[in-house]
């Protein structure tokens, strides 16, 4: 699903809001999430999962083309951990009784 697909789905469910306004809402949500992660905050969406930033330490790697050792600097990386409810929905099989 792309962001435009998401905007379309939300606009369908909220027929009283224009598609343009729906796009602004979706963009605003993503922007708020990005800003929170930049600040180092953790984002938790119950039933879906959580987002947080993890620090990857500096390390040595190899240039695959030349085989030379290169230094890879430390960096912050966004990390998503799926929630239990979403995991169950994704793995749901009809007839499981769930």
mmCIF file of the C-alpha atoms, coordinates in Angstrom:
data_MODEL
# 
_entry.id   MODEL 
# 
loop_
_atom_site.group_PDB 
_atom_site.id 
_atom_site.type_symbol 
_atom_site.label_atom_id 
_atom_site.label_alt_id 
_atom_site.label_comp_id 
_atom_site.label_asym_id 
_atom_site.label_entity_id 
_atom_site.label_seq_id 
_atom_site.pdbx_PDB_ins_code 
_atom_site.Cartn_x 
_atom_site.Cartn_y 
_atom_site.Cartn_z 
_atom_site.occupancy 
_atom_site.B_iso_or_equiv 
_atom_site.pdbx_formal_charge 
_atom_site.auth_seq_id 
_atom_site.auth_comp_id 
_atom_site.auth_asym_id 
_atom_site.auth_atom_id 
_atom_site.pdbx_PDB_model_num 
ATOM 1  C CA . UNK A 1 1  ? 0.000   0.000   0.000  1.00 0.00 ? 1  UNK A CA 1 
ATOM 2  C CA . UNK A 1 2  ? 1.332   3.425   -0.931 1.00 0.00 ? 2  UNK A CA 1 
ATOM 3  C CA . UNK A 1 3  ? 0.638   6.692   0.848  1.00 0.00 ? 3  UNK A CA 1 
ATOM 4  C CA . UNK A 1 4  ? -1.832  7.695   -1.880 1.00 0.00 ? 4  UNK A CA 1 
ATOM 5  C CA . UNK A 1 5  ? -3.639  4.353   -1.396 1.00 0.00 ? 5  UNK A CA 1 
ATOM 6  C CA . UNK A 1 6  ? -3.852  5.092   2.322  1.00 0.00 ? 6  UNK A CA 1 
ATOM 7  C CA . UNK A 1 7  ? -5.230  8.573   1.652  1.00 0.00 ? 7  UNK A CA 1 
ATOM 8  C CA . UNK A 1 8  ? -7.858  7.077   -0.668 1.00 0.00 ? 8  UNK A CA 1 
ATOM 9  C CA . UNK A 1 9  ? -8.913  4.448   1.900  1.00 0.00 ? 9  UNK A CA 1 
ATOM 10 C CA . UNK A 1 10 ? -9.219  7.034   4.678  1.00 0.00 ? 10 UNK A CA 1 
ATOM 11 C CA . UNK A 1 11 ? -11.147 9.390   2.374  1.00 0.00 ? 11 UNK A CA 1 
ATOM 12 C CA . UNK A 1 12 ? -13.593 6.559   1.536  1.00 0.00 ? 12 UNK A CA 1 
ATOM 13 C CA . UNK A 1 13 ? -14.285 5.933   5.220  1.00 0.00 ? 13 UNK A CA 1 
ATOM 14 C CA . UNK A 1 14 ? -14.612 9.632   6.009  1.00 0.00 ? 14 UNK A CA 1 
ATOM 15 C CA . UNK A 1 15 ? -16.934 10.782  3.222  1.00 0.00 ? 15 UNK A CA 1 
ATOM 16 C CA . UNK A 1 16 ? -17.592 14.116  4.988  1.00 0.00 ? 16 UNK A CA 1 
ATOM 17 C CA . UNK A 1 17 ? -13.903 15.101  4.633  1.00 0.00 ? 17 UNK A CA 1 
ATOM 18 C CA . UNK A 1 18 ? -12.439 16.035  1.255  1.00 0.00 ? 18 UNK A CA 1 
ATOM 19 C CA . UNK A 1 19 ? -9.622  13.986  -0.228 1.00 0.00 ? 19 UNK A CA 1 
ATOM 20 C CA . UNK A 1 20 ? -7.345  17.038  -0.070 1.00 0.00 ? 20 UNK A CA 1 
ATOM 21 C CA . UNK A 1 21 ? -8.046  17.469  3.654  1.00 0.00 ? 21 UNK A CA 1 
ATOM 22 C CA . UNK A 1 22 ? -7.544  13.726  4.181  1.00 0.00 ? 22 UNK A CA 1 
ATOM 23 C CA . UNK A 1 23 ? -4.137  13.977  2.504  1.00 0.00 ? 23 UNK A CA 1 
ATOM 24 C CA . UNK A 1 24 ? -3.195  16.856  4.814  1.00 0.00 ? 24 UNK A CA 1 
ATOM 25 C CA . UNK A 1 25 ? -4.244  14.768  7.847  1.00 0.00 ? 25 UNK A CA 1 
ATOM 26 C CA . UNK A 1 26 ? -2.215  11.727  6.739  1.00 0.00 ? 26 UNK A CA 1 
ATOM 27 C CA . UNK A 1 27 ? 0.825   13.911  5.980  1.00 0.00 ? 27 UNK A CA 1 
ATOM 28 C CA . UNK A 1 28 ? 0.442   15.588  9.358  1.00 0.00 ? 28 UNK A CA 1 
ATOM 29 C CA . UNK A 1 29 ? 0.400   12.226  11.162 1.00 0.00 ? 29 UNK A CA 1 
ATOM 30 C CA . UNK A 1 30 ? 3.548   11.039  9.370  1.00 0.00 ? 30 UNK A CA 1 
ATOM 31 C CA . UNK A 1 31 ? 5.284   14.369  9.958  1.00 0.00 ? 31 UNK A CA 1 
ATOM 32 C CA . UNK A 1 32 ? 4.443   14.247  13.672 1.00 0.00 ? 32 UNK A CA 1 
ATOM 33 C CA . UNK A 1 33 ? 5.784   10.704  13.901 1.00 0.00 ? 33 UNK A CA 1 
ATOM 34 C CA . UNK A 1 34 ? 9.000   11.688  12.108 1.00 0.00 ? 34 UNK A CA 1 
ATOM 35 C CA . UNK A 1 35 ? 9.522   14.657  14.414 1.00 0.00 ? 35 UNK A CA 1 
ATOM 36 C CA . UNK A 1 36 ? 8.964   12.469  17.502 1.00 0.00 ? 36 UNK A CA 1 
ATOM 37 C CA . UNK A 1 37 ? 11.541  9.938   16.273 1.00 0.00 ? 37 UNK A CA 1 
ATOM 38 C CA . UNK A 1 38 ? 14.023  12.759  15.522 1.00 0.00 ? 38 UNK A CA 1 
ATOM 39 C CA . UNK A 1 39 ? 13.674  13.861  19.161 1.00 0.00 ? 39 UNK A CA 1 
ATOM 40 C CA . UNK A 1 40 ? 14.321  10.280  20.283 1.00 0.00 ? 40 UNK A CA 1 
ATOM 41 C CA . UNK A 1 41 ? 10.759  9.702   21.505 1.00 0.00 ? 41 UNK A CA 1 
ATOM 42 C CA . UNK A 1 42 ? 9.114   6.292   21.356 1.00 0.00 ? 42 UNK A CA 1 
ATOM 43 C CA . UNK A 1 43 ? 5.798   5.975   19.494 1.00 0.00 ? 43 UNK A CA 1 
ATOM 44 C CA . UNK A 1 44 ? 3.348   3.293   20.599 1.00 0.00 ? 44 UNK A CA 1 
ATOM 45 C CA . UNK A 1 45 ? 0.139   2.547   18.724 1.00 0.00 ? 45 UNK A CA 1 
ATOM 46 C CA . UNK A 1 46 ? -1.883  -0.014  20.688 1.00 0.00 ? 46 UNK A CA 1 
ATOM 47 C CA . UNK A 1 47 ? -2.829  -3.040  18.610 1.00 0.00 ? 47 UNK A CA 1 
ATOM 48 C CA . UNK A 1 48 ? -0.404  -2.075  15.851 1.00 0.00 ? 48 UNK A CA 1 
ATOM 49 C CA . UNK A 1 49 ? 3.134   -1.746  17.185 1.00 0.00 ? 49 UNK A CA 1 
ATOM 50 C CA . UNK A 1 50 ? 5.796   0.649   18.379 1.00 0.00 ? 50 UNK A CA 1 
ATOM 51 C CA . UNK A 1 51 ? 8.464   2.767   16.723 1.00 0.00 ? 51 UNK A CA 1 
ATOM 52 C CA . UNK A 1 52 ? 11.712  3.816   18.332 1.00 0.00 ? 52 UNK A CA 1 
ATOM 53 C CA . UNK A 1 53 ? 15.184  4.933   17.359 1.00 0.00 ? 53 UNK A CA 1 
ATOM 54 C CA . UNK A 1 54 ? 18.104  2.601   18.046 1.00 0.00 ? 54 UNK A CA 1 
ATOM 55 C CA . UNK A 1 55 ? 21.774  3.536   17.966 1.00 0.00 ? 55 UNK A CA 1 
ATOM 56 C CA . UNK A 1 56 ? 23.986  1.440   15.709 1.00 0.00 ? 56 UNK A CA 1 
ATOM 57 C CA . UNK A 1 57 ? 27.556  1.590   16.949 1.00 0.00 ? 57 UNK A CA 1 
ATOM 58 C CA . UNK A 1 58 ? 30.409  2.454   14.607 1.00 0.00 ? 58 UNK A CA 1 
ATOM 59 C CA . UNK A 1 59 ? 32.064  -0.572  13.074 1.00 0.00 ? 59 UNK A CA 1 
ATOM 60 C CA . UNK A 1 60 ? 34.435  -1.711  10.400 1.00 0.00 ? 60 UNK A CA 1 
ATOM 61 C CA . UNK A 1 61 ? 33.111  -3.110  7.145  1.00 0.00 ? 61 UNK A CA 1 
ATOM 62 C CA . UNK A 1 62 ? 34.485  -4.102  3.778  1.00 0.00 ? 62 UNK A CA 1 
ATOM 63 C CA . UNK A 1 63 ? 34.074  -2.488  0.411  1.00 0.00 ? 63 UNK A CA 1 
ATOM 64 C CA . UNK A 1 64 ? 32.561  -5.369  -1.606 1.00 0.00 ? 64 UNK A CA 1 
ATOM 65 C CA . UNK A 1 65 ? 34.208  -4.201  -4.818 1.00 0.00 ? 65 UNK A CA 1 
ATOM 66 C CA . UNK A 1 66 ? 37.793  -3.791  -3.578 1.00 0.00 ? 66 UNK A CA 1 
ATOM 67 C CA . UNK A 1 67 ? 37.793  -5.734  -0.310 1.00 0.00 ? 67 UNK A CA 1 
ATOM 68 C CA . UNK A 1 68 ? 39.293  -2.735  1.504  1.00 0.00 ? 68 UNK A CA 1 
ATOM 69 C CA . UNK A 1 69 ? 38.343  -2.208  5.143  1.00 0.00 ? 69 UNK A CA 1 
ATOM 70 C CA . UNK A 1 70 ? 36.209  0.909   5.641  1.00 0.00 ? 70 UNK A CA 1 
ATOM 71 C CA . UNK A 1 71 ? 35.018  2.622   8.797  1.00 0.00 ? 71 UNK A CA 1 
ATOM 72 C CA . UNK A 1 72 ? 31.226  2.807   9.149  1.00 0.00 ? 72 UNK A CA 1 
ATOM 73 C CA . UNK A 1 73 ? 30.206  5.628   11.510 1.00 0.00 ? 73 UNK A CA 1 
ATOM 74 C CA . UNK A 1 74 ? 27.625  5.261   14.293 1.00 0.00 ? 74 UNK A CA 1 
ATOM 75 C CA . UNK A 1 75 ? 24.096  6.193   13.290 1.00 0.00 ? 75 UNK A CA 1 
ATOM 76 C CA . UNK A 1 76 ? 20.556  6.301   14.585 1.00 0.00 ? 76 UNK A CA 1 
ATOM 77 C CA . UNK A 1 77 ? 18.130  3.918   12.884 1.00 0.00 ? 77 UNK A CA 1 
ATOM 78 C CA . UNK A 1 78 ? 14.325  3.789   13.153 1.00 0.00 ? 78 UNK A CA 1 
ATOM 79 C CA . UNK A 1 79 ? 13.068  0.424   14.414 1.00 0.00 ? 79 UNK A CA 1 
ATOM 80 C CA . UNK A 1 80 ? 9.518   -0.998  14.336 1.00 0.00 ? 80 UNK A CA 1 
ATOM 81 C CA . UNK A 1 81 ? 8.300   -3.733  16.644 1.00 0.00 ? 81 UNK A CA 1 
ATOM 82 C CA . UNK A 1 82 ? 5.011   -5.295  15.606 1.00 0.00 ? 82 UNK A CA 1 
ATOM 83 C CA . UNK A 1 83 ? 2.250   -5.516  18.233 1.00 0.00 ? 83 UNK A CA 1 
ATOM 84 C CA . UNK A 1 84 ? 0.649   -8.775  19.323 1.00 0.00 ? 84 UNK A CA 1 
ATOM 85 C CA . UNK A 1 85 ? -2.769  -7.949  17.847 1.00 0.00 ? 85 UNK A CA 1 
ATOM 86 C CA . UNK A 1 86 ? -1.361  -7.064  14.413 1.00 0.00 ? 86 UNK A CA 1 
ATOM 87 C CA . UNK A 1 87 ? 0.791   -10.185 14.418 1.00 0.00 ? 87 UNK A CA 1 
ATOM 88 C CA . UNK A 1 88 ? -2.285  -12.305 15.161 1.00 0.00 ? 88 UNK A CA 1 
ATOM 89 C CA . UNK A 1 89 ? -4.281  -10.612 12.377 1.00 0.00 ? 89 UNK A CA 1 
ATOM 90 C CA . UNK A 1 90 ? -1.522  -11.190 9.836  1.00 0.00 ? 90 UNK A CA 1 
ATOM 91 C CA . UNK A 1 91 ? -1.192  -14.860 10.826 1.00 0.00 ? 91 UNK A CA 1 
ATOM 92 C CA . UNK A 1 92 ? -4.971  -15.474 11.047 1.00 0.00 ? 92 UNK A CA 1 
ATOM 93 C CA . UNK A 1 93 ? -6.219  -18.522 9.181  1.00 0.00 ? 93 UNK A CA 1 
ATOM 94 C CA . UNK A 1 94 ? -9.964  -19.115 8.740  1.00 0.00 ? 94 UNK A CA 1 
ATOM 95 C CA . UNK A 1 95 ? -11.087 -21.967 10.970 1.00 0.00 ? 95 UNK A CA 1 
ATOM 96 C CA . UNK A 1 96 ? -8.447  -21.251 13.627 1.00 0.00 ? 96 UNK A CA 1 
ATOM 97 C CA . UNK A 1 97 ? -11.137 -20.279 16.086 1.00 0.00 ? 97 UNK A CA 1 
ATOM 98 C CA . UNK A 1 98 ? -9.553  -16.887 16.722 1.00 0.00 ? 98 UNK A CA 1 
# 
